[in-house]
């Protein structure tokens, strides 16, 4: 799984860096998080520099990337003499970091045996650069003012995204407080999904998936959750009609216009969710869930009201 860059460095020479391969689902945040490097913004800057990447660039599965982890050959005496530093506290931090990686199986053994000593970039170069943790979320993100909407800052619990009839969402319980959900209605924008005809009406999958997604989002909020509608229609809201009109004006959270390309749309949504995820992770949120809703057909022998697909490790 690991690719070690040959060679070593000293404090007097140019540093060489530890490298590893990107796994399926990895982004820059998750890759650095796996090595406990995500709390310092200078580590991100160094990662982009080392790999010649633009900020928030996508990673390629199976490709090796250099991490902001300097490689040194341990001299068998001490970390301080190996690195040419005086600080005992700094040496202890580096020791504990290496022990943590070896204990998790991310290194083949401890540096005393392998002679490979890893030094996080931030420890020697930017120890005071720790990212500021955002203030904890106190209101639902859907409670903000939007065009034609009403602010819920006074505690009115008005959520304009659900439409005039359902905008008011009373608090039914707090059993989901502290949990964050990202709700995605399948397709949308230039992609209507499956299309059918009934009683002279054109039926578009994305409209029905969006309506179900809105209802789910409202129910989550009613029970105290923080919930985001990732793809959003500015004027539909929850509808009670038998047939839902098709349109293409759905956007992505942040008023991002959806790309005609299916692959780009997927990237747009995932980048928005990953950014929000990181914000809430820094706030200390432990449980965040993405729910994507589609309306698909099944054969008559396999008809189900609801079926659920998920990653085996989720």
N, C-alpha and C positions, 0 to 999 in steps of 0.2 A: 504494500500500500504506500510506503514511503520512498521517496527518492532523495538520497543524500547528495549534496553537492560536494564534490571532491575538494580537498584542500582545507586549510585552516587560516586563521588570521590572528593578529595581535593588535593591541591598541595603537601600535605605531604604523601598521600597514592598512591597506584597503580591506575592509571587511568582506567576507563571503557569507552567503546566507543559506539557511536551511530551506528545502523545497519539499512540497508534497503535491499529490494529484487531487484535482477537484473531483468530488463525488457527485452522483446524480442529485439534483436539487440544490447544489451549492451555489450561493452567491458570495460576494465579497464579505458581507457581514457574517454569514454562517461559517465560512472558512476561517476567518480570523477568530470568531467566537470559539471554534473548536480548539484553538490553541491559546485561549484566554488573552487575546490581544485586542479585543474589541472595545475596551474602555478608554482608549487613548486615541484621539483623532490623528496624532502624528503617525501612528502605525498604519492607518489607512492611506495617508499621504505617501508614506514610504512604500507601501505595497504597490500602489499605482505606479510610482516611479520605477521600482525594481522590475516590474513586468511590462512597462511601456503601455499602460492602459489608461483610458480616460476614466473620470470619476463615475462610479456606479456601472461600470462595464460588465457585461455578462461573461461568465466563465464557461469554458468548454470542458465537458466531462472527460476525465482521463488525461487531461493536459496538466503538466507540472507547472506550478507557480512558486516563485520565491516568496517566502514569508519574511516579515520584518523581525527575523530571528537570526542574530549573528552566530556563526559557527566558530568555535575556538577549540584547540586541542588542549585538554586539561594537562597540566604539568606534573600531576601526581602529588603536589604539595598543598596548594590552597587556591581558592578562586581568586583571592586578591593578588597573589603573585602571578597567576596565570594571566590576569587582565591588566595588571599594573595599576590597580586602584587601592585606595587606603580605607574606604568606608566599610566597616564591619556590617552595618545594616544593609548596605547594597549587596554585599556578598551573600548574606543570609537570604535576601529576596531571590537572588539568582539560584541559590541552592534549592530553596523550596519550590521554585518554579520547575526546575529540572526533575526534582523528585515527583512532583505532581504528574508530569507527563509520563515518566517511566512507570509510575503506579497505575496509570490508566492504560498502559500498553501502547502509548504513542511513540515511545522510544524502546530500543531493544534491551536496554538496561540502564543502570545508573552511571553517571559520568565518571565516577571513580574507577569503574571497570571498563567502560567503552572508550574513555578519554574524549568523548564528544560532549562539550559543554555548550549549551545554547543560552544566548543572552537576548531577551526581548529588547527591541530597539528603544522603547520608551524608557526603560530603566536607566540607560546611560545617556540618552540624548534629550528626553523631554519628560522627566518624572512628574512635572507639575501640570501636564497637559491633559489631565483626566477630564473626560467629558462631563458637562453639567447634566445632572438628571432633571428632566422636566418635572414641573409640578404635577402631582397626581390629578387624574381626570376627575372632575366633580359633577359635570353635566354630560348628558348624552350628546355626541357630536351632531345628531340629527336635530337638536334643539336650537341650533343657531339660526340667525335671521337669513332668509333667502328671499329672492324676488317674490313679492306678493305674500310673504310669510309673516309670522308673528314670532317675536322673541319670547323664549321661555325663561329669560333671566329672572323674572319675578316669581318663578315657581309655578307657572300656569300649565306646564307640561304640554306645550303645543309643538307638534312635529309636522311642519308643512309638507314634507315629502309624502305623507300618507294621504294628502288631499283634504279639502275642507271638511268633509263628513267625518273623517277618522283622524284628523290632526290632533285633537285632544286625546291623550292616552293616559288615563289614570294609572297610578301605581297600584298594582294588585298584590305584589309581594316584593321582598328583597332577596329572594332565594338565589338569584343569579348575580347579585352585586359582586363586583370585583372581577367578573368574567367579561372577555371581549370577543365579539363575534363579527365576522366579515361576511356579509350576505351578497351573493352574486346570482342574479337571474341569468340563465343561459342565453347565449347569443345577444341580440340587441344591436342598435345602431344600424349599420348597413347590412347586417346579417339577421334575417327574420327567423332563421332556423327552419324547421319543417313547416310546410305550407299545405293547407287543405281547403276544401270548399264544403259548405253546409248551408242549405236553405238560402242560397244566393249570397252568402257571406264568405269573405276570404278570411281564413283562420291562420294566424301566425304564431308559431310556438313561443317566440320571445315575449309576446304580450301576456300570455297565460303564465309563463314561468315568472315573469316580473311581478304579476299580481300576487302569486303565491309567495314570492320572496318578500314583497312588502308586508304581507300579513304575518309572515314569520318574524320579520324584523320588529314589527309593532308588538307582537306577543313577547318577544325577548325583552324589549324595553319596558313593557308593562311589569315584568318581573325583576327589574333592577339591573339588567345587563347593559353594558356599553355596546351598541350595535351600529355598524356602518352598512348602508346600502352602497355597494361599490359601483354598480352601474345604475344610473338614475335617469328618470324621465321628469322634466320640469313641470309637466302639466297633467300627467295621468292620475297619480294617486291610486288608492285602492278603489276598484270599480266593482259594481254589482250587476253589470249587464250580462246577459246571456252570451252575447257576441262582443268581443273586444276589437276595436278598430286598430288596424296596423299602422305604424308610423316608424320613422327612422331618426327621431330626435334624441334618443338616449345618449347620455355622455357618461364618463367615468368620474368618480370622486375627484374633486378639484376642478370640475368643469372641463375635463380633457375630452376633446373630440375623438371618437373612436375611428381607428384606421380601417380602411377597406380590407387590409390584409388580416386573415385569421391569426397568423402567427404573431404579427405585431400587436393585435388586440390582446392576445393572451399575455404578451410581455407587458403591455400597458397596465393591465389589471394586476399582474403579479408584482410589478414594481411598486404600485400604489399600496398594495397590501403589505409588502415587505417593509416599506417605509413606516407605515402605521404600526406594524408589529414591533419594529425596533423602538419606536417612541414609547410604546406601552411596556416593552421589556425593561427599558431603562427606568420606568416608573415602578418596577417591581411586580408587574402582572405576571402570574404564573400560568394562567390558562387562557389561551387564545385559539379560536376555532374558525376555520373557513368553511362555509356551506355554499355549494354551487347547485342550483336547481335547474333541471331540464324537464321537459315534457316529451317523453318518447313513447313510441308505440311498441307493443309486444304481440306475439302471435296469440291466437285465441286460446291455445292450450297453456299459455304462460301469463295470462292477464293478472296483473297485480295493481293494487291501489298505490303502492309506494315501494320502491326498491332503493337500496343504499349501497353505494360503492365507496370504498375507502382504502387508503394505503395500509398494507398489513401491519406497519409499525405505528400507525396513528391511534 
